[in-house]
């Protein structure tokens, strides 16, 4: 029998049960029996006469008001290697110490609070209690513990999953877990499908390229502008067919806009009906069409529902997936608004400065609303790499980061999710890097 008994303290039972459910049932496919116990201060996993005790550091507070506070965001982390059964496990403990002790042949104790640490990463409550915001009202990545402590490009939750698996197999050597295989998902935010809507945009682009000495790009812009004046279909932002071809052998999601709501940051506008042929072709190929809603929808439930309704009406079926425009997000309110709009999967979780693991994991996972103390019926599929993060530093750094991140995702048989905006598939060098990234991300690629 594979079922494990898990004894947890009474305090914050829902959040703790959610976390154990993610680590064990969601990622292994192993059933657990959660037992609300007033007699346990730590977490105890039991199978027959054997027990694993996991130190409870974070969830000891009796009051939720005392739990989710800045004071509970640690100033440091404990990063050590734990050895068990002849194997080594790098473990970064946000709470507790990265150490393990074998009490006797039937008892082991883990001093790393991997439950509190996992909840910290998946729930993102850290972002909700912070006052640091950037010019788009986004949580400032520089205030993130993972960025400050240097583990943003490390899937620490996956590390917890693997250590816990080995420890639970000490309890029950007959445990079986579901097999996973590495996958990759190409995504594109279709912000615009026509660049040269007005002559002003051409002259602005021409001036910028010439002032920065990019004469070749200025020449390409001029040729394309002259073509597109008489035939908008020739505009090089109108490149859905190229994206469809390049996503043929991959999982793919295109996030579409239905209007605009901000004069500076959200003036993108195109008619879905003008691109019906390409969008229908994308769906026949298996590309999912999601919503890339207006700038303010991260806190505006009515506008999000309107955007989703417009896209659903056009597609003739419900809309499943969403990525917020400009990655604007308020934890947990945006997740809550998305769930209320009938959406099933968000893929906004990345910091805008660089690729990495904002949620500390390379797998999809169910979302927990820490303020409402419940799951939302929404899945988060974290985004790991976005090309716009590298526009200033160059795409060579993007490729270097991609190799590192893909290596980590493959190690844990996760899903590498990357974003390339169609508006950055204009110049030959952009497409070269884009296609290089696709080749690196494919399951059969070898990274050197």
C-alpha positions in Angstrom: 0.0 0.0 0.0 1.5 3.4 -1.1 -0.5 5.7 1.2 1.5 7.7 3.7 0.1 9.1 6.9 1.1 12.7 7.4 0.6 14.3 10.9 0.5 18.1 10.9 0.0 20.6 13.6 -3.5 22.2 13.8 -2.2 25.7 13.0 -2.6 26.6 9.3 -3.8 23.2 8.3 -5.1 24.2 4.9 -1.8 25.8 3.8 0.2 22.8 5.1 -2.1 20.2 3.5 -1.8 22.1 0.2 2.0 22.0 0.4 2.2 18.4 1.2 -0.3 17.7 -1.6 2.0 19.5 -4.1 5.2 17.8 -3.0 3.8 14.3 -2.7 0.5 13.8 -4.6 0.9 16.4 -7.3 4.5 15.6 -8.2 4.8 11.9 -7.3 1.2 10.7 -7.8 1.3 9.2 -4.3 -1.7 9.3 -2.1 -1.4 10.7 1.5 -3.7 10.7 4.5 -3.5 14.1 6.2 -4.1 14.0 9.9 -4.8 17.2 11.9 -2.9 16.6 15.1 -2.8 18.8 18.2 -0.1 16.7 19.7 2.5 17.3 17.0 4.6 20.5 16.8 6.6 19.3 13.8 5.5 17.4 10.6 5.6 13.7 10.8 5.3 11.2 7.9 4.7 7.7 8.9 4.5 4.3 7.2 3.9 1.3 9.5 6.6 1.5 12.2 8.9 4.0 10.4 8.7 7.8 10.7 10.2 10.9 9.1 10.1 14.1 11.2 10.4 17.4 9.3 11.2 20.5 11.4 8.3 23.0 11.5 9.8 26.5 11.6 7.6 28.7 9.5 4.1 27.5 10.4 4.5 27.6 14.2 2.8 30.9 14.6 -0.8 30.5 15.8 -2.2 33.6 14.0 -2.2 34.1 10.3 -1.8 37.9 10.9 1.6 37.1 12.6 2.6 34.6 9.9 2.6 36.6 6.6 4.7 39.5 7.6 8.0 41.1 6.6 9.5 39.9 9.8 9.1 36.3 8.6 11.1 36.8 5.5 14.5 35.6 6.5 17.7 37.6 6.2 19.7 34.6 5.2 19.3 31.0 4.0 21.2 27.8 4.8 22.7 26.2 1.7 24.3 22.8 2.3 24.5 19.3 0.8 22.6 16.6 2.6 23.9 13.0 2.2 21.5 10.1 2.5 21.7 6.5 1.4 24.9 7.1 -0.6 23.4 10.1 -2.5 24.0 13.8 -2.2 21.2 16.4 -2.3 21.9 20.2 -2.5 19.3 21.8 -0.2 18.8 25.5 0.3 16.7 26.0 3.4 14.7 29.2 3.5 13.6 28.0 6.9 15.5 25.6 9.2 18.9 24.1 8.7 20.0 21.9 5.8 20.8 18.9 7.9 19.5 15.4 8.4 20.0 12.9 11.3 19.2 9.2 11.4 17.8 8.6 14.9 17.7 4.8 14.5 16.7 2.2 12.0 13.1 3.4 12.1 13.4 7.2 12.6 15.0 10.0 10.7 14.7 13.8 11.2 15.1 16.5 8.6 16.0 19.9 10.1 15.2 21.7 6.9 11.7 23.1 6.9 11.0 22.2 3.3 7.3 22.6 3.9 7.5 26.3 4.9 10.2 26.9 2.3 8.0 25.3 -0.5 5.0 27.3 0.6 7.1 30.5 0.6 8.1 29.9 -3.1 4.8 28.6 -4.5 2.4 31.0 -2.8 4.6 34.1 -3.4 3.3 35.7 -0.2 6.6 37.5 0.1 5.5 39.7 -2.8 2.2 40.6 -1.2 3.8 42.0 2.1 6.5 44.0 0.3 6.0 47.7 -0.4 8.7 47.7 -3.2 7.2 48.3 -6.6 8.6 49.3 -10.0 7.1 51.8 -12.5 4.5 49.3 -13.6 3.3 48.6 -10.1 5.0 45.2 -10.2 6.8 43.7 -7.2 10.4 44.8 -7.5 12.5 41.8 -8.3 15.4 43.3 -6.4 13.5 42.8 -3.2 13.0 39.1 -3.8 14.7 36.8 -1.4 15.7 34.5 -4.3 17.4 37.3 -6.2 19.1 38.8 -3.1 20.4 35.4 -1.9 21.4 34.3 -5.4 19.1 31.3 -6.0 16.7 32.7 -8.6 18.1 30.5 -11.3 17.8 27.4 -9.1 14.6 25.3 -8.8 14.8 24.8 -5.1 11.4 23.2 -4.8 12.4 20.5 -7.2 15.4 19.8 -5.0 13.0 19.4 -2.0 10.8 17.0 -4.0 13.8 14.7 -4.8 15.1 14.7 -1.2 11.7 14.0 0.2 11.2 11.2 -2.2 14.4 9.4 -1.0 13.4 9.9 2.6 9.9 8.6 2.0 11.4 5.5 0.3 13.2 4.9 3.5 9.8 4.7 5.1 8.4 2.5 2.3 10.8 1.0 -0.3 7.8 -0.1 -2.3 6.7 3.4 -3.1 6.2 4.1 -6.8 6.0 7.5 -8.4 4.6 8.7 -11.7 7.2 9.0 -14.4 7.8 12.4 -16.0 9.5 13.4 -19.1 11.1 16.7 -20.0 9.0 19.0 -22.2 9.3 22.5 -23.6 6.7 25.1 -24.4 7.1 27.9 -26.8 5.0 30.9 -26.0 4.5 34.2 -27.7 2.7 37.4 -26.6 1.1 38.8 -29.7 1.2 42.4 -28.7 1.0 43.9 -32.2 0.6 42.6 -35.8 1.3 45.8 -37.6 4.2 48.1 -36.8 3.8 50.8 -39.4 0.3 51.9 -38.5 1.3 55.5 -38.9 4.3 57.2 -40.6 5.4 58.6 -37.2 6.4 55.1 -36.1 8.6 54.7 -39.1 10.4 58.0 -38.6 10.9 57.3 -34.9 12.4 53.9 -35.6 14.6 55.3 -38.4 15.9 58.0 -36.1 16.7 55.5 -33.3 18.5 53.1 -35.6 20.6 55.9 -37.3 21.5 57.6 -34.0 22.8 54.2 -32.7 24.6 53.4 -35.9 22.4 50.5 -36.9 22.4 51.3 -40.6 21.5 47.8 -41.7 18.4 47.8 -39.5 17.5 51.3 -40.8 17.7 49.9 -44.4 15.5 46.9 -43.5 12.9 49.2 -41.9 12.8 51.4 -44.9 12.3 48.5 -47.3 9.6 47.0 -45.2 7.8 50.4 -44.6 7.6 51.0 -48.3 6.2 47.5 -48.9 3.7 47.7 -46.1 2.3 51.2 -47.1 0.5 49.6 -50.0 -0.1 46.2 -48.5 -0.3 45.9 -44.7 0.0 42.1 -45.0 3.7 42.8 -45.8 4.3 44.5 -42.4 7.0 42.4 -40.7 5.1 42.3 -37.4 2.5 40.3 -39.4 4.5 37.1 -38.8 2.1 34.6 -37.4 2.8 32.1 -40.2 6.5 32.1 -39.3 5.7 31.5 -35.6 3.3 28.7 -36.5 6.0 26.9 -38.6 8.6 27.2 -35.9 6.3 25.8 -33.2 5.3 22.7 -35.3 7.2 20.2 -33.1 6.7 21.9 -29.8 4.0 22.6 -27.3 2.9 26.2 -28.0 0.7 28.9 -26.7 0.0 32.3 -28.4 -1.4 34.9 -26.1 -3.7 37.3 -28.0 -5.0 40.8 -27.2 -8.5 42.0 -27.7 -8.1 45.7 -27.4 -6.2 48.5 -25.6 -6.6 50.4 -22.4 -3.6 52.6 -21.7 -2.3 55.4 -23.9 1.4 54.6 -23.3 1.7 51.0 -22.2 -1.2 49.4 -23.9 -1.9 51.0 -27.3 -1.7 47.7 -29.1 -4.7 47.1 -31.3 -5.5 44.6 -34.0 -8.7 42.8 -35.2 -8.7 39.1 -34.6 -11.0 38.7 -37.6 -8.3 40.1 -39.9 -6.1 37.1 -39.0 -8.6 34.3 -38.9 -6.8 32.1 -41.4 -3.6 32.1 -39.5 -5.2 31.6 -36.1 -7.4 28.7 -37.4 -4.3 27.2 -38.9 -2.5 27.5 -35.5 -5.3 25.8 -33.7 -5.4 22.9 -36.2 -1.7 22.4 -35.6 -2.3 22.2 -31.8 -1.3 25.7 -30.8 -3.3 26.9 -27.8 -4.7 30.5 -28.1 -4.8 32.2 -24.8 -5.5 35.8 -23.6 -3.0 38.5 -23.1 -5.3 41.0 -21.4 -5.2 44.7 -21.1 -2.7 46.6 -19.0 -4.9 47.1 -15.9 -6.6 43.7 -15.8 -4.3 42.4 -13.1 -6.5 44.3 -10.6 -9.7 44.9 -12.7 -11.9 41.8 -12.7 -14.6 43.3 -15.0 -12.1 44.2 -17.7 -10.5 40.8 -17.5 -13.8 39.1 -17.9 -14.6 41.4 -20.8 -11.3 40.5 -22.6 -11.8 36.8 -22.0 -15.4 37.0 -23.2 -14.4 38.7 -26.5 -11.7 36.2 -27.2 -14.0 33.2 -26.3 -16.7 34.6 -28.6 -14.2 34.9 -31.5 -12.7 31.4 -30.9 -16.1 29.7 -30.4 -14.8 28.0 -27.2 -13.7 28.8 -23.7 -10.3 30.4 -23.1 -8.0 28.4 -20.8 -4.7 30.3 -20.5 -3.6 33.8 -19.6 -0.4 35.8 -19.3 -0.8 39.3 -17.9 0.4 42.2 -20.0 3.8 43.6 -18.9 3.8 40.8 -16.3 1.7 43.0 -14.0 0.7 40.9 -11.1 -0.7 41.4 -7.6 -0.4 38.3 -5.3 -2.8 36.7 -4.7 -5.5 39.1 -6.1 -4.6 38.6 -9.8 -4.7 34.8 -9.5 -8.1 35.2 -7.8 -9.4 37.5 -10.5 -8.2 35.0 -13.2 -10.0 32.1 -11.5 -13.2 34.1 -11.2 -13.0 34.9 -15.0 -13.1 31.1 -15.7 -9.4 30.9 -16.7 -7.6 27.6 -15.8 -3.9 28.4 -16.3 -1.6 31.4 -15.7 1.9 31.7 -17.1 3.1 35.1 -15.8 5.5 34.0 -13.1 8.9 35.3 -14.1 10.8 38.4 -13.0 11.4 40.9 -15.9 15.1 41.4 -15.5 16.3 37.9 -16.4 15.3 34.3 -16.8 14.9 32.1 -13.7 12.6 30.3 -11.3 10.4 33.0 -9.7 8.4 30.2 -8.0 11.4 27.9 -7.4 10.0 25.1 -9.6 10.1 23.9 -13.2 6.7 22.2 -13.1 3.1 23.4 -13.2 1.4 23.5 -9.8 -2.0 24.4 -8.3 -2.4 27.9 -6.9 -3.1 28.7 -3.3 -4.6 32.0 -2.2 -2.8 32.5 1.2 -5.2 35.4 2.2 -8.4 33.3 1.6 -6.6 30.1 2.9 -7.7 28.0 0.0 -6.8 26.6 -3.4 -8.2 28.5 -6.4 -8.8 25.8 -9.0 -6.1 27.5 -11.1 -2.8 26.1 -12.4 0.4 28.2 -12.6 2.8 27.2 -15.4 5.9 29.3 -14.6 7.6 31.1 -17.3 11.4 30.6 -17.3 12.9 32.8 -20.0 11.8 35.9 -21.9 13.7 37.5 -24.7 12.9 41.1 -23.7 15.0 40.7 -20.6 18.1 40.6 -22.8 17.4 43.4 -25.3 19.9 45.7 -23.7 22.6 43.1 -22.8 22.5 41.1 -26.0 21.2 37.7 -26.9 24.5 35.9 -26.2 23.7 36.2 -22.5 20.2 34.9 -23.3 21.7 31.8 -24.8 24.0 31.3 -21.8 21.2 31.6 -19.4 19.0 29.3 -21.6 21.6 26.5 -21.4 21.8 26.8 -17.7 18.0 26.9 -17.2 17.3 24.1 -19.7 19.9 21.9 -18.0 18.1 22.4 -14.6 14.7 21.7 -16.1 15.9 18.6 -17.9 17.5 17.4 -14.6 14.1 17.4 -12.9 12.1 16.3 -16.0 10.2 19.6 -15.9 8.6 21.8 -18.5 10.8 24.6 -19.9 8.6 27.5 -20.8 10.0 30.4 -22.8 8.6 33.6 -24.4 9.5 35.4 -27.5 7.3 38.3 -28.6 6.4 38.3 -32.3 7.5 42.0 -32.4 11.1 40.8 -31.8 11.2 38.4 -34.7 11.9 41.1 -37.3 15.6 41.2 -38.1 17.6 38.2 -39.3 19.8 38.1 -36.2 16.7 38.0 -34.0 15.3 35.0 -35.8 18.7 33.3 -35.6 18.8 33.5 -31.8 15.1 32.5 -31.6 15.8 29.4 -33.7 18.9 28.6 -31.7 16.8 28.8 -28.5 14.2 26.4 -30.0 17.0 23.9 -31.0 18.4 24.1 -27.4 15.0 23.6 -25.8 13.9 20.5 -27.8 13.9 17.3 -25.8 16.5 15.6 -28.0 19.0 18.5 -27.9 22.4 18.1 -26.3 23.6 21.2 -24.5 27.3 22.0 -24.6 
